[in-house]
Amino acid sequence: MELMPHNILQFKHKEDLVSDLELPEWSAESIDHAPFAVIRRAPFKENLVPVGIRGKERNQRFASYLPIDKIKTCISPLRLAKEKAWNKNIRIDAIKALSVLPALDGIISAYGMPWGPTGSIGFELATGMPAAKETSDLDAIVCLPQELPRKKAKRLAEELNALPVPVDVQIMTPFGGVALMEYARGDKPLIMKTNNGPKFVEDPWSEK
């Protein structure tokens, strides 16, 4: 079981969560309906995995930790794309960001990049619980251990920009995540998201 940011973890009870703060009131109902948490970017603490709990509203987010031995299932964005989980979603025709997934899969797969949906779309596909809204954007990751040529990134960004829904793709390198659109534009330095917080980098594929 590979525990990476954006992976979705299923657990049993709200009591499984570990936090110095009291769980907000909305979280109990949220966990009862969907006992799932998303791995967030933060340092691991011994056998504790940093996770975030989602509520129905965009501002309902709670940072906590989940003991590894309390994890029932780990679902990665890459698995959702590989299994084409959107084919089982009954709202695919009602939510524009869901309806775009087959086209997005075709575009990114043509580049040979492992990818997967994240955010509210990924959460809904993983849990089966309605999480996306009609106005939801589409968040996704592409996992690239080797450097992506800038020209190739630019072509991909242009194809994604032509989709009818805003698509925010994050490039996952061995050292963190950077926005595809910023990388494709040639922005320097880039803001890389790491488990120890954001930092500026010149090369997303270098430890320096």
Disulfide bonds with the S-S distance in Angstrom:
none
